Amino acid sequence: MALTIFVEDQAHRRIRSLHDDPGNTFLNVCRRLTARGTAVLDVVDPYADTMLNFIQLDRLIGELNAALESGALAAHESAITRAVVEAAVEARELSGYLYIEGD
């Protein structure tokens, strides 16, 4: 059960994808950050799908960058978090979506 994250354009065409690792590192980062009060990451669910639009992407990028800058993430957590930020930025530049597929 690992998340699959898709960058979609405005017409919902999938441009590329990335996968959380088998240890669910990104999902675990989401859970920890949600417990600290993040506003967007609480909708990421391992058993359901999540679609983030351009407004939500702006917030997501901010929340994840703040977590990266805080130094609170371990190296492997920072790597997947940076990859998700890059995907979110790409989706935002396309006026598209970040689609997170649960199991």
Secondary structure as UniProt FT lines:
FT   STRAND          4..8
FT   TURN            10..11
FT   STRAND          14..19
FT   TURN            22..23
FT   HELIX           25..35
FT   TURN            36..37
FT   HELIX           41..43
FT   TURN            46..47
FT   STRAND          50..52
FT   HELIX           54..70
FT   HELIX           75..93
FT   TURN            94..95
FT   STRAND          97..101
//
